[in-house]
Amino acid sequence: MRNAGTPIAARDIVVFSGGAHPALAKRICAELDLELSASRITRFSNDCLQAQLLENCRQRDVYIVQPLVPPTQEHLMELLLMIDAARGASAAQITAVMPHFAYARSDKKDASRISLGGRLVADMLITAGVHRVLTMTLHAPQVHGFFSVPVDHLTALGVLAEHFRDKDLTDSIVVSPDLGNAKSATQFARLLGLPVAAGNKQRLADDRVVIDAIVGDVAGKRAIVLDDEIATGGSIVELMDRLADAGCSEASVVCTHGLFTGPAMERLRDHPMISEVVTTDTVPAPPQWHDLTVRSTSQLFAEAIRRIHLGESVSSLFDGVDPAHAPPQPSLFEPV
């Protein structure tokens, strides 16, 4: 996608990276034919952080690439300080490029006296001085509404679907771990020309789930399990058990944000039903997982940045791919 449209002038735009994922920031800059600008994060003796941007930002569009990945609070503070530094340096516009917005999981008040972390972090980013947010596959789409600045919400469905384009998908079926992700799974299935099924999931705790049924016929089929995010892998392992009970033979596991925390790598890599795990580079991949398939999102983010800078449509990137922009069609989970 490099130079896919009108090129941008390097003098008008500057891209920085926090410490969370500089490799992705460099790939995005390579797609834009730009150099990644230098920054410095220092730590005082009292453990406070300080951010310094080592490139002129005056009246330029500033993009700061920083997914919120563990250590999440450290990376969030880095991002806030870098935004504040850009504002103090008279940037014309500041865009936080957060390929993974971890606090999207904190999106509703489902217990007494709990905080809405997603809304709080959105307020913090705006207070720091951000003018726009660029992110991908929010765990809860309603988090978009927590921001009072424009949010461009990208999807990796097309990038992930490309992995399966040249494969034999005979007797395959797309499976969502839960009904909440069913719309994305339905769109992914349409991209591949496959049927779709879903698990009926109940979350008992952050790392404990129960899937008590599969909605859809998976007997004798090979599953392509699509999830937005995988942390410990507990949901996927539980789903594998139910798929095996329902007569499914094997499964590919696909997700946008492959966090793979705790025992996730061992659980998924060594599971007898899982033939492959496919993810994207929105977060850093575990370096020791050599057979993990990682699809890059750098072209999508680069093209979105180019379009934002030039005032062009970002949503048109996903015509027919993103459920928010595709024409409405009936699915297994919606009445015809």
VODOMI-507300 format. One record per residue: x, y, z of N, C-alpha, C, CB in turn; residue in three letters. Coordinates in steps of 0.2 Angstrom, whole numbers, plus 5000, padded with zeros to 4 digits. Glycine has a CB too. Layout:
<atoms>
XYZXYZXYZXYZALA;...
</atoms>
This chain:
<atoms>
500449945000500050005000500450065000499550005006MET;501150065000501550115000501450164994502250095000ARG;501350234996501150284991500550264987501750294986ASN;500050234991499450214988499050274985499050174993ALA;499150334988498750394986499250444986498150404991GLY;498950504987499350564987499950564992498950634988THR;500550574990501150574995501050635000501750574992PRO;501350625006501350675011502050705012501150645018ILE;502050765013502750805014502950795021502650875013ALA;503650765021503950755028503950815032504650725027ALA;504050875029504050935033503450945037504250995029ARG;502850915035502250935038501950885043501650935033ASP;502350825044502150775048502750745052501750715044ILE;502650725058503150685062502850635066503450745067VAL;503150575066502950515069503450495075502850455064VAL;503150485081503550465086503350395089503550515092PHE;503750355092503550295096503650295103503850235092SER;503250275107503350255114503750195114502750255118GLY;503850175120504250115121503850045120504550115128GLY;503250045119502849985119502949945113502150005119ALA;503049975107503049935101503449975095502349915098HIS;504049995096504450035091504549995084505150055094PRO;504549935084504549895078503949915073504649815079ALA;503349915076502749925072502850005070502149915076LEU;503050045074503050115072503550125066503350165078ALA;504150085066504650095061504350065054505250055063LYS;503950005055503549985049503050035046503249915050ARG;502750065050502250115048502650175044501850145054ILE;503150195047503550245044503850225037504050275049CYS;504050165037504350135031503750135025504550065032ALA;503150125027502650125022502450195020501950095025GLU;502650245024502450315023503050355020502250355029LEU;503650315019504250345017504450405021504250365010ASP;504450395028504650435033505150405037504050465037LEU;505550445041505950425046505550425053506650465046GLU;505650375057505350385064505750435068505350315067LEU;505450485070505750535074505950505081505350595075SER;506550535084506750515090506450545096507550525090ALA;506350505101506150535108506550505113505350515108SER;506450535119506850505125506350505131507450545126ARG;506350445134505950435140506550425146505450375140ILE;506550465151506950455156506550445163507450515157THR;506950415168506650405174507050435180506550325175ARG;506650475184507050515189507150465195506650575192PHE;507550485200507650435206507050425210508250475210SER;506550465209505950455213505450415209505550515215ASN;505650385203505250335199504850375194504850285203ASP;504850445194504350475189504750475182504250555192CYS;504250475177504450475170504450545168504050435166LEU;504950555163504950615159505050605151505450665161GLN;504650635147504650625140504950685136503950605137ALA;505350675132505650725128505650705120506350745130GLN;505350745116505250735109505850775106504650765106LEU;506250735102506950755099506850785092507450705100LEU;506250805090506150835083505650895084505850775079GLU;505750945079505350995079504650985078505551055074ASN;504151005082503450985081503051045079503150955087CYS;503351105079502951165079502551165072503351225079ARG;501851175073501351175067501451115063501451245063GLN;501651065065501650995062501150955065502350965062ARG;500850905060500450845063500850795066500050815057ASP;500750785072501150735076500750675078501350765083VAL;501050615076500750555077501150515082500650515071TYR;500850485088501250455093501050385093501250485100ILE;501450335091501250265091501350225097501650225085VAL;500850205101500950175107500350125109501050225113GLN;500350065107499850015110499950015118499949945107PRO;499350005121499349995128499449925130498650025131LEU;500049895130500149825132500549825138500549795126VAL;500649765142501049765148501749785147500949695150PRO;502049825152501649855158501249905156502149875163PRO;500549895156500049945153500150015156499349915153THR;500150015162500150085166500750125164500050075173GLN;501350085163501950125162501850155154502550075162GLU;501650115150501550135143501050185142501350075138HIS;500450185146499950235146500250305149499350215151LEU;500650305154500950365156501450395151501350345163MET;501850345148502350375143501950405137502650315139GLU;501350385135500950415130500650475132500350365128LEU;500450485138500150545141500750605141499850535148LEU;501350585143501850635144502050655137502450605147LEU;502050605132502250625125501750675122502350565121MET;501150655123500650705121500650775123499850675122ILE;500850775130500950835133501550875131500950825141ASP;502050835129502650865126502550895119503250815126ALA;502150865115501950885109501550945109501550835105ALA;501050945114500651005114501051065117500050995120ARG;501551055121501951115123502451135118502351095129GLY;502551095113502951105107502551135101503351045105ALA;501951155103501551195097501351155091501851255095SER;501251085093501051045087500351065084500950965089ALA;500251065078499651085075499051035077499651095067ALA;499250975076498750915078499150855081498250895072GLN;498850825086499150775089498650715089499350785097ILE;498950655086498550595085498850545089498450575078THR;498450515094498750455097498550395093498450445105ALA;499050355091498950295087499050235092499550295081VAL;498450215094498450155099498250095096498050175105MET;498650055092498349995089498049945094498949955086PRO;498149945100497849905105497649955111498149845108HIS;496949965112496750005118496549955123496250055116PHE;496949945128496849895133496249905137497449885138ALA;496149975139495549985143494849985140495650055146TYR;494849965134494249955131493849895134494349935123ALA;494149855138493849805142493449825148494349745144ARG;493649885150493249925155492749975153493749955160SER;492249945150491749985146491049995149491649955140ASP;490949955155490249955158490249945165489749905155LYS;489749975169489649965176489249905177489350025179LYS;489649845178489249785179489349755186489549735174ASP;489549795191489549785198489549845202490249735199ALA;489449845208489349905212490049935213489049885219SER;490050005213490650045215491250025211490750035222ARG;491250015204491850005200491950065196491749935196ILE;492550065193492650125189492550105182493450145190SER;492450155178492450145170493050165168491850185167LEU;493550115168494250135166494250165159494650075166GLY;493850135154493950155147493750235146493450115143GLY;493250255150493050325149493550365153492350335153ARG;493850345159494350385162494950395158494550345169LEU;495250335155495850345151495650395145496050275148VAL;495050385142494950435136494950505139494250415134ALA;494650515145494750585147495450605149494350595154ASP;495850565151496550575152496950595146496950525156MET;496750555141497150575134496950645132496950515129LEU;496250655132496050725130496350775134495250725130ILE;496350775140496650825145497350835143496550805152THR;497750775142498450785140498550825133498750715139ALA;498050825129498050865123497950835116498750905123GLY;497750775116497650735110497050765106497550655111VAL;497150765100496550795095496250735092496850845090HIS;496550685091496250625087496550565090496350635080ARG;496150505089496350445091496250395085495950415097VAL;496850355084496750305079496950235082497350315073LEU;496450195082496550125085496250075081496150125092THR;496250015083496049955079495649905084496649915076MET;495149875081494749825085494649835092495049755083THR;494249885094494049895101493749835104493649955102LEU;493849805110493549755113492749765113493849735119HIS;492649825115491949845115491849915111491749865123ALA;491449905106491449965101491150025104491049945095PRO;490750015110490450075113490950125116489950055118GLN;491550095117492150135120492250195115492750095121VAL;492150185109492250245104491850305107491950225097HIS;491250295110490850355112491150385119490150335114GLY;491650355122491950385128492350445126492350335131PHE;492550455119493050505117492650565115493550485112PHE;492850625117492450685114492950715108492450735119SER;493450675106493750695100493650645095494550705101VAL;493850655088493750605083494150545084493850635076PRO;493850485083494150415084494050385077493850375089VAL;494650365074494650315068494750245070495150345063ASP;494250205069494250135072494350085066493550115076HIS;494950065066495150015060494949945062495950025059LEU;494949905057494849835058495349795054494149815055THR;495549735057496049685054495749635050496549665059ALA;495049625050494749575047495049555040493949585046LEU;495149605036495349595029496049565029495349655025GLY;496449595033497149575034497249495036497549615039VAL;496749475041496749415043496449365038496349405050LEU;495949385034495649345029496149325024495049385026ALA;496649375022497149365017497549295019497549425016GLU;497649285025497949225027497649165024498049215034HIS;497049165023496649105021496449095014496049095025PHE;496649155010496449155003496549094999496649225000ARG;497249074999497449024995497448954998498149034993ASP;497048945004497048885007496348845005497048895015LYS;496448785006495848735004495348745011496048665003ASP;494748775010494348785015493748745015494148865015LEU;493748685011493248635011493048615018493448585006THR;492448615020492248585026492448635032492448515027ASP;492648695031492848745036492248785038493448785034SER;492248805044491748855047492048905052491248815051ILE;491848965052492149015056491749015063492049085053VAL;492049015068491749005075491949065079491948935078VAL;491449095082491649155087491549125094491049205086SER;492049135099492049115105491349135109492649135109PRO;491049185107490449205111490049245106490649255117ASP;489349255108488849285104489049365103488149275107LEU;489349395108489549465107490049475101489849485113GLY;490449435099490849445094490549415087491549405095ASN;489949395087489649355082489649395075488949335083ALA;489449465076489449505070490149505066489249575072LYS;490649515070491349515067491449445064491849535072SER;491249395067491349325064490949315058491249275070ALA;490349345058489949335052490249375046489249365054THR;490449435047490849465042491449435039490949545044GLN;491849405044492449365042492249305038492849345049PHE;491749275040491449215037491249235029490849185040ALA;490949295029490749315022491349325018490349375022ARG;491849355020492449365017492749305014492949405021LEU;492649245018492949185016492449135012493249155022LEU;491849165012491349115009491149055013491549095002GLY;491149065020491049005024490449015029491648995029LEU;490148965032489648975037489948995043489248905038PRO;489549005048489749035055489349005060489649115055VAL;489748995066489448965072489749005078489648895073ALA;489448995084489749035090489648995096489349105090ALA;490049015101490048985108489549025112490648975111GLY;489248995117488849025122489249035128488148995123ASN;489549095129490049095134489849135140490749135131LYS;490049115146489949155152490549165156489449115157GLN;490749225157491349245160491249245168491649315158ARG;491649205171491549195179492049245182491649125181LEU;492649255179493149295182493549315176493549265187ALA;494149365177494549385171494849325168495049435174ASP;495049275171495349215168494949155169496049205171ASP;494349155170493849095170493249105166493749085178ARG;493149065161492549065157492248995157492649095150VAL;491548995155491248935154490848945147490748915160VAL;490948895143490648895137490148825137491048895130ILE;489548835137489148775138488748755132488548795143ASP;488848785126488548765120488848795114487748775121ALA;488748765109488948795102488348805098489448745098ILE;488248865096487648885092487848875084487448955093VAL;487648825081487848815074488048745073488348865072GLY;488148715067488348645066489048645064487848615061ASP;489448615069490148605067490448535066490548645073VAL;489948485067490148415066490448405060489548375067ALA;491048375060491448355054491748405051491048315050GLY;491848465054492148525051492748545054491648585050LYS;493148585050493748615053493548685055494348615048ARG;493748705061493548775063494048825062493348775071ALA;493848885060494248945061494048995066494348985053ILE;494348985072494049025078494349095077494348985084VAL;493849145077494049215077493849245084493649245071LEU;494349285087494249325093494649395092494549285099ASP;494349445095494649505095495349505098494249565097ASP;495349475104495949475108496049415112495849535113GLU;496649385113496849335117497349355122497049275112ILE;497149345128497649355134497849295137497249395140ALA;497549255141497849195144497649135140497549185151THR;497149145135496949085131496449045134497549045130GLY;496149055140495749015144495049005140495549045150GLY;494849065137494149055133494249005127493949125130SER;494849015124495048975118495048895120495648995114ILE;495348885125495448815127494748785129495948805133VAL;494348825132493648805134493248795128493348855139GLU;493348835123492948825116493248765113493148885112LEU;493848745113494148685110493748625113494848685111MET;493648625119493348565122492648555120493348575130ASP;492248615119491548615117491548595109491248675118ARG;492048615105492048605098492248525097492648645095LEU;492648495101492748425101492148385103493348405106ALA;491848405108491148375110490648375104490948405116ASP;490648425100490248435095490448405088490048505094ALA;491048375088491248335082491648375078490648315079GLY;491948425080492448465076493148435076492548545079CYS;493448435070494048395070494748435072494148375062SER;494748495070495348535071495148605071495948515067GLU;495648655072495448725072496148765071495148745079ALA;496048815067496448875067496248925072496548905059SER;496648955075496449015080496749075077496748995087VAL;496249125077496449195074496249245078496049195067VAL;496649295079496449355083496849415081496549345091CYS;496549475082496849535081497449555086496349595081THR;497249555092497749565097497949505101497449625102HIS;498549485099498849425102499249445108499249385097GLY;498949455114499349475120499749415123498849505125LEU;499449355123499749285125500049295132500149265120PHE;499749315137499949325144499949255147499649385147THR;500349255153500349195157500449135153499649195161GLY;500049085154500149015151499849015144499748965155PRO;499649065141499349065134499749025129499149135132ALA;500349045129500749015123500748935124501449045124MET;500948915130500948845131500248805130501148825138GLU;499748845132499048815131498848805124498548865134ARG;499048855120498848855113499348825108498748925110LEU;499948835109500448795105500448725106501148825107ARG;500248695112500348625113499648595113500648615120ASP;499148625111498448595111498348555105497848655111HIS;498148495106498048445101497548465095497848375103PRO;497148505097496648525091496848585087495948535095MET;497348625090497448685086498048675081497648735092ILE;497948685075498448675070498848735069498048655064SER;498548795070498948855069498648915073499048875062GLU;499048965075498849025078499049085074499049025085VAL;498549125072498749185067498449245071498349175061VAL;498949295071498749355074499049415070499049365082THR;499049475073499349535069499849565074498749585068THR;500149615071500749645075500449715079501249665070ASP;499849715080499649775084499949775091498849775086THR;500149715094500549715100501149665098500149675106VAL;501749675102502349635101502149555102502949655105PRO;502449515097502349445097502849415102502449415090ALA;502649365106503149325110503749305106502849265114PRO;504349325107504949305103505149235103505549345105PRO;504849195108505049125108504549085105505049105116GLN;503949115102503449075099503649075091502749105100TRP;504049025089504349035082503849015077504948985082HIS;503348975078502848955073502248995073502748885073ASP;502249045077501649095077501649135070501649145083LEU;501049135067500949175061500749245063500449145056THR;501149295061500949365062500849405056501549395067VAL;500249435055500149475049500149545051499349455047ARG;500549585047500649655048500049705047501249675045SER;499949745051499449805050499749865048499049805057THR;500349865047500749935046500449965040501549915045SER;500349935035500049965029499349995030499949915023GLN;498949965034498349995036498450065040497849945040LEU;498850055045498950115049499250175045499350095055PHE;499750155041500050205037499550235032500650175033ALA;499150205029498650225024498150275028498250175020GLU;497950255034497550285038497850355040497250255045ALA;498450355042498850415044498850465038499550395046ILE;499050435032499050475026498350505025499250435020ARG;497850475025497150495024496950555029496650445024ARG;497150535035496950585041497350655039497150565048ILE;497950645038498450705036498150745030499150685035HIS;497850715025497650745019496950765019497850705013LEU;496550745025495850755025495450715021495750825023GLY;495650655020495250605015494950555020495750565011GLU;494450515017494050465021494450415023493450445017SER;494350395030494750335032494250275032494950345040VAL;493550285033493150235033493050195027492450255035SER;493150235021493150205015493650145013493150255009SER;494150145018494650095017494350025018495150105023LEU;493750025022493449955024492749945021493349955031PHE;492649975015491949965012491949885011491950005006ASP;491349855013491349785012491649745017491449765005GLY;492149765021492549735026492249745033493249745025VAL;492249805035492049825042491349815042492349895044ASP;491049785047490349775048489949845049490149735054PRO;490349895051490049965052489949995045490550005056ALA;490249975040490250005034489949965028490850035031HIS;489949895030489649845025488849855024489849775026ALA;488549845018487849845018487549785023487649835011PRO;486949805026486649755030486449695027486149785034PRO;486649635030486349575027486149525033486949535023GLN;485749475032485549435037486149385039484949395035PRO;486149365045486649315048486249265052487149355052SER;486649215054486449165058486149195065486949115060LEU;486349245067486149275073485649335073486749295077PHE;485449345067484949405066484349375062485349465062GLU;483749395064483149375061483149395053482549395064PRO;482949355049482949375042482249415041482949315037VAL;
</atoms>
